[in-house]
């Protein structure tokens, strides 16, 4: 027998905030991936930057570098495939860029507060 569904008052909501209640579209990380590759002389699109979204950031960099169009651009620019050292260097450059970008994308998505239960406010640290 299945347990009865809870019907009491809402006591908590746990969210993955990025793209859920702040930074709709995950613009902050996508823009940072674009910048990291731009610094290597490789232009990538927003779609390419977003493609592996959800992966660990280092794996995300590697996945972008492995995309056929990006890999071709890398070879044209650098005369070789991207190496693990290249991936690691881009990952290390990404972290401070991401931290620096976060304040610019930290506003609540419109409608977030009114969606709170019973008029309760949503607080952010």
HELIX and SHEET records of a PDB file:
HELIX    1   1 UNK A   27  UNK A   38  1                                  12    
HELIX    2   2 UNK A   46  UNK A   51  1                                   6    
HELIX    3   3 UNK A   57  UNK A   66  1                                  10    
HELIX    4   4 UNK A   68  UNK A   78  1                                  11    
HELIX    5   5 UNK A   84  UNK A  102  1                                  19    
HELIX    6   6 UNK A  103  UNK A  105  5                                   3    
HELIX    7   7 UNK A  117  UNK A  119  5                                   3    
END                                                                             
